[in-house]
Structure formats: structure tokens, C-alpha cells
Amino acid sequence: MAKQNLRQAIDFLYSCGLATSDSYMCHVLFCVRANDFVQAKRLQSHMQLHLFQPKVSFIHNHQHLHLFTKCGKLSYARDLFDNMTHRDIYSWNSLLSAYAKLGLVEDLCTV
């Protein structure tokens, strides 16, 4: 039921246009709690469509740390990381940890 509600909430975002930073943050947290990669990817696409750039890295960190890397979607996490305007130590550590956990230590040189 939670995943269906999440899908409906993101569908609603698409019908409304640009959302607030707080709204995006709530939706990201819902995606993480539901462990729903598909809706997180849709949410990321919505943010990109509306050229939304968070002023703090919290949204991106939660999106790629807690979901993309958790789901083994390293290419999505890397794409998100590469397009972040604000990276902090948490951003770097989360991406590097994901590479290490997946045994891709040799690929760390490209980060």
C-alpha cells in the first residue's frame, strides 16, 4: 500500500509542476523508507525536468546513499553524484563506500 501511495504522490507532482525543496525532501524520504528505486528515479527525473537544484546536499545524499547504492544501482548513484552542484564529505564517502562494497575498488580512480 505504501508503494502505491508513493507512486500516486509522485504522479501528483508530475501534474503540478515544480515542487518546493521541502516537498522534494519529504518525497525522497518516503522513497527511502519504501525502498522504492523506481519512484526515486521518477522523482529524480522530475527534479531534472524542472531544473531543480537543491541548495543543500541532503536530498541528493539520501537519494543516492540510502537508495541507489543500497539497491546496487551504482551507475544511477554515479550519475547523480556527477551532476550534484554541492558535494560534501558525506557525498564523497557514500559513493566511495558503494564502490568498495561492490568490489569495484579499481574503479575508484575514476571518481
N, C-alpha and C positions, 0 to 999 in steps of 0.2 A: 504494500500500500504506500509506503514512504517513497519508493522509487516512482510510482505513478504520480504522486503529488508533486514530486520534484520535476518530473517531465512537464506536467501541467504548468508549474510555476515558470519554467524556462520558456515554454510556449507563450505564456503571457508576456514575458519580457520581449519576445520577438514581435508581438503585436503592438507593444507600446513604444519601442524605440530605446533610446539611451536611458540607462538607469543611473542612480546615484552610486557613489562609492560604497556607501553603507549597504545598499541593496545588493550590489555585487559581492560584497564581503559575506553577507548572510547566505547568498546562494552558493558561494564557494564552500562555506562551512557545511551546508546541507549536502552538497555533493560528496564531501569528505566523509561525513557521518554515514551516508548511504553507500559509500564505497562505489559510486556510480561514475565510472570513467566516461561513458557515453555522454551523460548530461554535462559533465565537467568540460568535455571537449566542445559541446554545443555552447556552453557558457563562454568559453574562451573565444569561440568564433563570433559570438555576439559582441564581446568586448572589442575584438579586432574590427568587426564590421562598423562599429560606431567610434572607432579610433580612440577608445578609452584607454588611458594610461594611468594606472594608479600612482598616486604621489608617494606612497609607501610600498615597500616590497611585500607586505603581509599577504596580500591577495595572491600574488604570484608564488610566493614561497609555499603557502598552503596548497595551492593548486598543484605545483609540481612536486613538492616534497611528499605531502601526505597522500596524494592520489596517483599522479602519473608514475612516479618511481615505485610506489607501493604496488601498482598494477603491472610493473615491469615494462612500462611504456617509455623507455629511455629516450627514444627519438622525439617524442612529444615534449618530454621534460627539457631536452636539449634545445628544441626549437623555442620553447617558451623562455628558457634562460637566455638564449642568444638575442631575443627581442625585448628583454627587460630593459627599461631605461634606468632603473635603480636596482643595483645588486648590492647586497650586503654580505657579511661573513656567513650568515645563515644560508643565503642563496648558494654561495660557493660550496660550503660544506655539504649541503644536501645533495647537490649534483655530483660532487666528487665521491660522496659516500655511496650513491646509487651505482656509479661506475664500479667502485670497488666491490660492492655486494654482488654484482652480476658477473664478477670475474673479468672485467674489461679494463684491468689496470693499464695495459699497454695503450689503451685509447685515451688515457688521462692526459697525454701530451698534447692532444688536440683541443683541450678545454682552455 
